C-alpha cells in the first residue's frame, strides 16, 4: 500500500490508525490505495502488537431470563460504541464455573477483562486474586476489593411497597424470597420489611411466599397459594417481573380483578411487562447506565489509571402502570 500510494509505511499506519496529523491529500491517496487493493487489517496482528484482544467477557448466571437478555443487549451496544467486542458466557450460578472463568483472567485468557454477575461466589473465594485483575462485578453481593456496579435493591423495594400502601392497600404480600441470606432476594425482602415498618406494621404482619427461581411458573404457583389463604392479600410485590407475570396469570384464571381486587408490582422493567394485560408496574433499573459504567471501569482498569476500587450505585425508577392503580370501594 505504501508503494501504491507513494508514501512511507509509517504514513499508511498513521492513516489506518486514525492519527490526525496527516495531510488531507496524503490521507486521500492512502485511502484510495486501500480501496484499490481491498486491504483489510489483521485484527490478530493488531491485538498481538497492542497486547489486547479488544474482547470483554460478560459472565451472567442465566441468558434466557428477560432481564439478563436486555442487559446483554445494553452491553453489546455500549461495547460496540467503544470499539470493544462483548462476548457472553453463562454460569447457571455454579461456583466452580464462576471461579474457573475468573481464574482464566490470569492465565492467558482471550478476554482483556471480565464483567461478571456471580451468584455463588463470595469475597472469600477471591482471597488469592490480585486487586489489579481486570474484573468488574455486577449484582448485589459485595466484592470490596474490586470495581462493582449495582442497584440499591433494598431502597427500590421499599419504594415499590410504599407505593402500594399509598394507593390504599393494606395486606401486601411478597413473592420471591429464597433460602440464601445474601443476594437480591434477601435485599428485596429487607426493603419490603422496611416499608411495613414505615406503615406502622411489624414483621409478624408480613405475608411472604418463597420460590426456587424467579420464573413465571414460580410466580403463578406462589400467587395460587396466597389466594388459598383465609385472608388473601390485596396487593403483591414480586421480586422479578417474570414472577409478577406468573402472578397475573393466576389472578386472571381465578377471576380476581387487577388492580381492583389485587394490585401487583414487579421488579426489572422487562419489555413484556409493558405489554401485559394489565400492564405491569415495576422497578426499572437503568440497564444502559449499568453497561456504560461497567465498561468505563474496564477501560479505566486496562489503562492503568484506576487508583482504588469503585462502587457505583446505578439509578432506578418506579414505573407506574395499570396493575397498581389505587384501590376502589
N, C-alpha and C positions, 0 to 999 in steps of 0.2 A: 504493500500500500504506500509505503514511503516513496518507493521508486515511481509508482504511478502518479503520485501527487507532486513529486519533485520537492519533497521536504524530508526532514530527518525523522528517524524512528521516534525520538522523543516528542516531536511535534504531533505525530499521529497519536501517541499515547496521551498527550495532553488533550487532544480533541475528543478521543474516545472516553476519557475520564471526566470530561466536562469542565476542565480548567478554563477560567475566564480570560487569562492573558494570552490569547491567540488572536492575531489579526483576522478580521472577518473574511478577507479574501483568501487567506491561507486556510481558515476553517472550512470555507466553501469548497476549496479544491480537495481537501481531505475527505469531506463528507461525500463528494461526488465519486472519489476513488472507492470509498467504502461501498457505495451503491453499485458502482460498475462491477466490483469484484465480489459482490454479495457476501461481504465479510460479516461473520458472527463471532463475537468474543467468546473465548472458552471460560465458562464460569468456574470449572475445576481449576484451571490455571490461575485465574484471578484469586480464587479462595486460597490456594496454596501460597500465593505471594503475600496476601494480606494476613494469612493465618486465621482466617474466619471463613465460615461457610455461608453466612447470611441466613442460616436456618435457626429458628427458635422453636423449641418443643413446648407444646401446650398439653399438659397432662391433666386429664379430668376423670372423675370417678365413673361417669356414665355419659355416653354420647347420644343415647336415644331418649333422654329426657328433654323436654322443650326448653327449659331454662339454659341448660348447657349447650344445646344446639344454637340458641340465639346468641349466647355469649361467644361461642366459637366463631360465628359469623362476624361479630364485632372485632375479634382478634385478627381474623384473616384480613378483613378490610383495612384495619388500622395498620397491620404489619405491611401490607402492600403499599400503603401511603408512605412508609418509611424505608422502602426498598428491602424489606425483610420477608422471608417466606415462613409462615407459621405451619408447623407440622403437628398433627394431633395424635395423641395416644390415650388409651383408656386403661384404668386400673381396676375397676369394679370395687374400689375401696380395699384392695388386698394389700396388706402390709409389705409382703415380700416384693410385690411388683413395684410399689412406691419406692422402697429402698433401692431396688435394682436400678430404676431409672435415674435416681439421684446419684448413686454411685458411679454410673457411667459418665457423668459430667467430669469426673476426674481422670478417666481412663480412655481418652481418645474418642469421645462421643462426636457424632456428626453435628450435633447442635452446639451453637455458640452459648446458649443459655436455656434454662428450663423455667417455665411458669407452671406451677403445679398447685392443684387443689386437692390436698390429701384428706382422706377420711380416717385411716388407721394410724398414720404417722404421728408421733409426738416429738417434742423437742429433745427428749432423752435419746431418741434414735439417731439424732444428728450430732451427738457429742463429739464424734471423731471427724466431722465435716468442717472444713475451714470456713471462716466467716467470709472470705473473699470469693467463695464459689459462686458462679453466676446463677443464682437461684432467686426467684420471686415467688412468694406464696400467696395463694388466694384462699378465701374461706374464713371460718370462724376460729379455728384452733390457733393459739398464739405460737409464733416462732420468733422470739425477740431478737435473735442474732442475725436475722435475715430480713430483706425487704418484704413487705407484706401489704396487700391491698384487700380491704374487707368492707362490709357494711355494718352498721350498728343494728344488729338483729333485735336486740332487746328493746331499744328505743322504738324501732319501727313497729314491732309487735304491740308495744304499749299504745302507740298512736292508733293502730288498727282497732284494738279492743276499746279504746276510749271513744272512738268514733261510733261504735255500736252502742255504748252506753248513752252517748249524747243524742243518738237517734231514737232513744226511748226503749231500748232493750234492757232486760234485767237478768235473764237466765242465759248467760253466754257460755257456750261450751268451746273447748279447744280440741282440735283433731290434729295429731301429728307427733305426739311425744314418742320417744324411742327409749331403749334400755340403757343408753350411754349417758354419762354425766358431762359430756362436752359436745361441741359442735352446734350447728344451727338449731337443732331440736331443743336442746336444753336452754339456749339463749332466748328462743321464741317463747318457750314456756315461762321463763322468768319475766319476760315482758308482759305476758298475759296476766301473771300474778300481780305485777306492778299495777296494771290497770284496775284489777279487782280492788286492790288496796286504795287506789285513788278514789274509787267509788264507794269506799267505806265497807267493803266486803272482805272477809277473811279467806285464807286458803281452803278452809273447810267447805266453803261455798263454791269452790271451783268444780267444773264438770269437764273431765279430761278423758279423751279416748286415745289409746295407744295404737300405733301402726307399726308394721315391719318396714314398709318402704313408702316413699312419697309418690304413690301411684294412684291412678283413678280408682282402681278396684279397691284399694285400701280405704280411700275416702268414702266410697259408696257403702262398704261394709260398716265402717265406723258410724256413718250417718244413720244406718238402719238400727244399730244398737242404741243410739241416742233417742231415736223415735220410739223405741220399745220401752223406754223408761217410763215410770208412772208420772214423772214431771219433766217431759221433754223440753229442750231449750227453745228460746225464741230467737236465738242467734248463734252462729257458729263461726269461729275464727279458725281457718285451716292454714297449716304451716307451709303449704305449697299450693299453687294453682291447680295442678292435677288432682290433689286431694279435694279441693273445692269443687272441681268439675264433677268428680265422682259423687260428692255430696249432693250437688244439684240434680244429678240423675236420680238418686234415691228419693229425694224430695218430690220430684216430678212423678215418679211411678207410684208414690204413696198418696198423691193428691194433695200434698202440702204446698200452699202458695208461697212463692218467694217474690218479693220480700214481705208480703202481708203477714204471713204466719211465722216465718223463719227468715232472718237475714243471714247472708253469707259473705264472708270476706276471705280472700286468698292472699297469696304471697308469691311474687316473682314477676308478675305482669307479662305472662306469655301471650302470644298473639291470639291463641284460642279463646282466652277469656274475654276479649273484646267482641267476639262473635258468638258467644254462648247465649242461650235464652233462659233467663235474663242475662244480660252482660254482667261480668264479674267485677265487683270492687276488689282492689288488690293493692298490695305494697309493690312499688316499682323501683327496684334497684337500678341505678344508672349503669347499664352494661357497657355502654360506649366509654364512659369515664373509666370504668374498671380496666378495660382493654388498653385505652390510651395511657393510663397511668402506669400499668404494669410494664408495658413495652418501653415507656420512658425510663423506668427504673432499670430495665435490662440494659438499655443504651448507656445509662449512667455508670452501671457496673462495668460494662465492657470497655468504656472509655477510661476507666481508672479514676474518675472524678468523685466516686462515692466515698465520703468520709465516715459515714456511720449508717446503720440500717434504718430504713424509713418505714414507718407505719402510717398508711394513708387510709382514712375513712371515706369511702365513696358515698355520695349523696343518694337519698331515696325520697320517694314521694308517695303519698296515699292517693290513688286514682279512684275517684268516686264514680260508680256506675249503678246500674239498675238493681243489683242484688242486695243492696243495703239501704234502700230508701227508708225514711222514718216509719216507725210502726203506726198503724192506724187503729182507731177504736173498733 
